[in-house]
Amino acid sequence: MFPSSGPATPRLPAGRLQRPLLASHELNIALCVPLGGFAGIWAPSALACAKLAVSELNREAGLGGRACRLLTVNAADDAADIEATLTELVQAGDIDAIVGMHTSAVRHRILRAVGGRIPIVYTPLYEGGEASPGVFAIGETAERQLRPAIRWLGERQRPRRWYAVGNDYVWPRMSHRIARTCIAETGAELVGESYVPFETTDFSAVLDAVRKARADAVLVSLVGQDSIEFNRAFGRAGLHRHMLRLTCGAGENELLGFGADNAEEFYAACGYFATLDTDANLAFKARYRAHFGERAPTLSTHGQSTYEGMHFLAALLDRGECTGRSRATSVGTIAYRSARDAAFEAGEPSGVPIYLARAEGNAFRVLTRL
């Protein structure tokens, strides 16, 4: 894992609730991240970035003028008791807000359990459209990522036949619906789609379908380890010599997982890359390395979102109008500390740039701001 400059964050695995003694003057934030399973690869960076934000906030004004403390909840898709864990914490008054970095499938489970009761900040990129009271989705949305990225690739690489591969849940399905329109706008077509369950390891049937469709571009909407397994298989099959790949969801950890040998013509459209050469990101990385040292977890597009989530929550609470029933569209414009100079306006992240990067070796090289 990684060294910590402060006390360990209490961890509450789903199904085994252990309530720590909480100081009444503190604000207690449930940090919901997947601690295992196919999306567990996101956890080290997400935990570290949230801890950095808490350290910064507690050195300054805290959240709404109060010190804050993180309680880590396992939000893996296969964690059976997320709902029970959060319901018990909320009913006992042991948490004041939730910051979540997990799949949209888990977001829906959390909302069914405790939605509208305390503020929920949802941090990662997602399909868009979240409008539940008390939920503030601050990540980039599929349309903002896909439309300019597909246009850019269409103008330069000129793919004519796209194929979409994703896990079988809301984010890939809605993203591919958006992509179909974006692809048609470039004069190309989406010639096929495949959806697989979480934790798929055998992609031979999917790769056969891609070949039969005579695709020259593949939109990859797979999560965590599933993305790694697919891209390894794609490279082993030699398809990277004939087809480009575009993703909106695979970050630095996934790229390290499937490796440079399988990364030829692999593109990603995201609001953040660790290699961004901007003043905001260089300062963020300097603080991150100073806090955690040389053994700090690899920074990733998913992980840094929890840093923004904590600072967004602080800005929201400073306004004194945030409750579990507040609507994102009613809070106006909110500026908050960010590794990418983000802001939030009328229920959507505003001013968040979208970048297109290409894999080069084991890192992403940013090609352009879209």
C-alpha positions in Angstrom: 0.0 0.0 0.0 1.5 3.4 0.9 2.7 5.3 3.9 0.3 7.7 5.7 1.2 10.9 7.5 -1.7 10.6 9.8 -3.8 8.0 11.7 -5.2 5.2 9.6 -8.6 5.7 8.0 -11.2 3.4 9.6 -12.3 0.9 7.1 -15.8 -0.5 7.0 -16.0 -3.6 4.7 -19.5 -4.2 3.5 -21.2 -6.7 5.7 -19.0 -6.2 8.7 -19.9 -2.8 10.2 -17.5 -1.7 12.9 -18.5 1.7 14.3 -15.5 3.6 15.6 -15.7 6.2 18.3 -16.5 9.5 16.5 -15.8 12.9 17.9 -19.0 15.0 17.8 -17.3 18.0 16.5 -15.9 16.2 13.5 -17.6 15.8 10.1 -17.5 12.1 9.2 -17.4 11.3 5.5 -18.0 7.9 4.1 -15.5 7.3 1.3 -17.1 4.6 -0.9 -14.5 3.0 -3.2 -14.1 -0.6 -4.5 -11.5 -2.3 -2.2 -11.4 -5.5 -4.3 -12.8 -7.2 -7.3 -12.5 -6.1 -10.9 -12.5 -2.4 -10.0 -10.2 -2.8 -7.0 -7.3 -1.5 -9.1 -8.7 2.0 -8.6 -8.5 1.9 -4.8 -4.9 2.8 -3.9 -4.9 6.0 -5.8 -8.5 6.9 -4.8 -7.7 6.4 -1.1 -4.5 8.3 -1.3 -6.0 11.3 -3.1 -8.9 11.5 -0.7 -6.4 11.4 2.3 -4.4 14.2 0.7 -7.5 16.4 0.4 -8.5 15.7 4.0 -5.0 16.7 5.2 -5.2 19.9 3.2 -8.7 20.7 4.5 -7.9 20.0 8.1 -4.8 22.3 8.0 -7.1 25.0 6.8 -10.8 25.5 7.6 -12.0 21.9 7.4 -15.4 21.2 5.9 -17.8 24.0 6.8 -15.5 25.1 9.5 -15.2 21.6 11.1 -12.5 19.0 11.0 -13.2 16.0 8.8 -12.5 12.3 9.0 -12.8 9.6 6.4 -14.5 6.2 7.0 -13.8 3.8 4.1 -16.6 1.6 2.9 -16.0 -1.2 0.4 -18.1 -0.2 -2.7 -17.1 -3.1 -4.9 -19.8 -4.4 -7.2 -19.7 -7.8 -5.5 -19.9 -6.4 -2.0 -23.3 -7.7 -0.9 -24.0 -5.4 2.1 -23.2 -1.9 0.9 -26.8 -0.8 1.4 -27.0 -2.3 5.0 -23.6 -0.7 6.0 -24.6 2.8 4.8 -28.1 2.6 6.1 -26.8 1.7 9.6 -24.3 4.5 9.5 -26.9 7.1 8.4 -29.5 6.0 10.9 -26.9 6.2 13.7 -25.9 9.7 12.6 -22.3 8.4 12.2 -21.7 9.9 8.8 -22.6 13.4 7.5 -21.9 12.9 3.7 -20.8 10.3 1.2 -18.0 10.7 -1.4 -18.2 7.9 -3.9 -15.9 6.6 -6.6 -17.3 3.4 -8.0 -19.4 2.1 -10.9 -22.8 3.6 -11.7 -24.4 0.2 -10.8 -23.2 0.8 -7.2 -24.4 4.4 -7.3 -27.9 3.2 -8.0 -27.7 0.8 -5.1 -26.5 3.5 -2.7 -29.3 5.9 -3.8 -31.9 3.3 -3.2 -30.6 2.8 0.3 -29.8 6.3 1.5 -30.5 8.7 -1.3 -32.0 12.0 -0.2 -30.9 11.6 3.4 -27.3 13.1 3.3 -25.3 14.8 0.5 -23.6 12.4 -1.9 -20.7 13.5 -4.1 -20.2 11.1 -7.0 -16.7 11.7 -8.5 -15.8 9.6 -11.5 -16.6 9.9 -15.2 -20.0 8.5 -15.9 -22.8 8.2 -18.5 -24.5 11.5 -17.5 -28.1 12.4 -16.5 -27.8 12.0 -12.7 -30.4 14.4 -11.2 -31.4 12.8 -7.9 -31.8 15.3 -5.0 -28.7 15.4 -2.8 -26.5 13.9 -5.5 -23.7 16.0 -7.0 -22.0 14.2 -9.9 -18.8 16.1 -10.7 -17.1 13.8 -13.2 -17.0 14.3 -17.0 -19.9 12.7 -18.9 -19.8 10.3 -21.8 -21.1 12.8 -24.4 -18.5 15.4 -23.5 -15.8 12.8 -23.9 -17.1 10.9 -26.9 -18.3 13.5 -29.4 -15.1 15.5 -29.7 -12.8 12.4 -29.5 -14.7 10.6 -32.2 -14.7 13.7 -34.4 -10.9 14.2 -33.9 -10.2 10.6 -34.8 -12.5 10.7 -37.7 -10.7 13.7 -39.2 -7.2 12.2 -38.8 -7.5 8.4 -38.7 -10.7 8.1 -40.8 -12.1 4.9 -39.3 -15.3 3.8 -41.2 -16.5 0.9 -39.2 -16.7 1.1 -35.4 -17.4 -1.8 -32.9 -18.3 -1.2 -29.3 -17.3 -3.5 -26.4 -18.5 -3.0 -22.8 -19.6 -4.5 -19.6 -23.3 -5.2 -19.3 -24.6 -2.3 -17.3 -25.8 1.3 -17.6 -22.5 3.2 -18.3 -21.4 1.2 -21.4 -24.9 0.9 -22.8 -25.7 4.6 -22.5 -22.2 5.5 -23.8 -22.6 3.4 -26.9 -26.0 4.9 -27.6 -24.4 8.3 -27.6 -21.4 7.0 -29.6 -23.7 5.7 -32.4 -24.9 9.2 -33.1 -21.4 10.7 -32.8 -19.9 8.1 -35.2 -22.7 8.7 -37.7 -21.9 12.5 -37.6 -18.4 11.6 -39.0 -19.9 9.6 -41.9 -18.9 6.3 -40.3 -21.1 3.6 -38.7 -21.3 1.5 -35.6 -21.4 -2.0 -37.0 -21.7 -4.0 -33.8 -21.8 -4.2 -30.1 -20.9 -6.8 -27.5 -21.6 -6.7 -23.8 -20.0 -9.0 -21.2 -20.6 -9.7 -17.5 -18.2 -8.2 -14.9 -15.1 -10.4 -14.3 -15.0 -11.8 -17.9 -11.6 -13.3 -18.7 -12.3 -15.0 -22.0 -12.8 -12.5 -24.8 -12.3 -14.9 -27.7 -16.0 -14.7 -28.9 -15.9 -10.9 -28.7 -12.7 -10.7 -30.7 -14.2 -13.1 -33.3 -17.2 -10.7 -33.6 -14.9 -7.7 -34.0 -13.1 -9.5 -36.9 -16.3 -10.6 -38.6 -17.6 -7.1 -38.5 -14.5 -5.9 -40.3 -14.1 -3.1 -37.8 -11.3 -0.6 -38.0 -12.0 1.1 -34.7 -13.1 -0.3 -31.3 -14.8 1.7 -28.5 -13.8 0.0 -25.3 -16.1 0.6 -22.3 -14.9 -2.1 -19.9 -14.1 -1.6 -16.2 -10.8 -2.2 -14.4 -9.5 -5.7 -14.7 -11.9 -6.5 -17.5 -10.4 -3.7 -19.6 -6.9 -5.2 -18.9 -7.9 -8.7 -19.9 -9.6 -7.5 -23.1 -6.7 -5.3 -24.2 -4.2 -8.0 -23.5 -6.2 -10.4 -25.7 -6.6 -7.7 -28.3 -2.8 -7.3 -28.5 -2.1 -11.0 -28.5 -4.5 -11.4 -31.4 -2.5 -8.8 -33.4 -5.7 -6.6 -33.9 -3.9 -3.5 -32.8 -2.1 -3.6 -36.2 -5.4 -3.1 -38.0 -7.7 -1.2 -35.6 -7.5 1.7 -33.3 -9.1 1.7 -29.9 -10.8 4.5 -28.0 -11.8 4.4 -24.3 -13.4 6.9 -21.9 -12.9 4.8 -18.8 -9.4 3.2 -18.8 -6.8 5.1 -16.9 -3.1 4.8 -15.9 -3.6 1.6 -13.9 -5.3 -0.2 -16.7 -2.6 0.8 -19.1 0.1 -0.5 -16.8 -1.9 -3.7 -16.5 -2.1 -4.6 -20.1 1.3 -3.2 -21.0 3.1 -1.3 -23.7 3.2 -4.3 -26.1 -0.6 -4.3 -26.3 -1.1 -0.5 -26.4 -0.4 0.4 -30.0 -3.0 2.9 -31.3 -4.8 3.0 -28.0 -6.5 6.4 -27.3 -8.2 7.7 -24.2 -10.5 10.7 -23.8 -10.7 11.9 -20.2 -10.7 15.1 -18.1 -7.5 14.2 -16.3 -4.2 12.4 -17.1 -1.3 12.2 -14.6 1.0 13.4 -17.4 -0.9 16.7 -17.9 1.6 19.5 -18.1 -0.5 22.2 -16.5 0.2 24.4 -13.6 -2.7 23.0 -11.6 -1.6 19.4 -12.2 2.1 20.0 -11.6 1.3 21.6 -8.2 -1.1 18.8 -7.3 1.5 16.1 -8.1 4.1 18.0 -6.1 1.8 18.0 -3.0 0.9 14.3 -3.6 4.6 13.2 -3.7 5.5 15.3 -0.8 2.7 13.8 1.3 3.2 10.1 0.4 6.8 9.9 -0.8 8.3 7.7 -3.5 6.0 4.8 -2.8 2.9 6.8 -3.5 0.3 4.9 -5.6 0.2 5.6 -9.3 -1.9 8.7 -10.0 -4.9 7.9 -12.2 -7.9 9.6 -13.7 -10.1 7.6 -11.3 -8.0 8.3 -8.2 -7.6 12.0 -8.5 -11.4 12.4 -8.7 -11.7 11.7 -4.9 -9.4 14.6 -4.3 -11.8 16.8 -6.2 -14.7 15.2 -4.4 -13.5 16.1 -1.0 -12.7 19.7 -2.0 -16.0 20.0 -3.8 -17.9 18.9 -0.7 -15.9 21.5 1.4 -17.0 24.2 -1.0 -20.6 23.0 -0.9 -20.7 22.9 2.9 -19.1 26.4 3.1 -22.2 27.7 1.3 -24.3 26.4 4.2 -27.1 25.2 1.9 -26.2 21.6 1.3 -28.6 18.8 2.5 -29.5 15.4 1.3 -32.5 17.0 -0.5 -30.6 19.9 -2.2 -30.7 19.8 -5.9 -27.5 20.2 -7.9 -29.2 22.6 -10.2 -30.1 25.0 -7.4 -26.7 25.6 -5.9 -25.3 27.9 -8.6 -21.7 28.0 -9.6 -19.2 26.3 -7.2 -15.5 26.7 -7.5 -13.3 24.2 -5.7 -9.7 23.1 -5.5 -8.9 20.8 -8.4 -6.1 19.1 -10.2 -7.7 20.3 -13.5 -9.2 23.7 -12.6 -12.7 22.4 -12.5 -15.9 24.2 -11.4 -19.6 23.1 -11.1 -22.5 25.0 -12.5 -26.2 24.2 -12.8 -25.8 20.6 -12.0 -22.9 19.9 -14.4 -19.1 20.2 -14.1 -18.2 23.3 -16.1 -14.9 24.4 -17.4 -13.6 20.8 -17.1 -11.4 20.3 -20.1 -11.5 17.0 -22.0 -8.2 15.8 -23.3 -7.3 13.1 -25.9 -4.2 11.0 -25.1 -2.5 8.2 -26.9 -0.7 5.4 -25.1 3.1 5.6 -25.5 4.9 2.8 -23.7 3.4 2.6 -20.2 2.1 6.2 -20.0 -0.4 8.4 -21.8 0.9 11.3 -24.0 -1.7 14.0 -24.2 -2.3 15.0 -27.8 -4.8 17.8 -27.6 -7.4 19.5 -25.5 -10.7 18.7 -27.2 
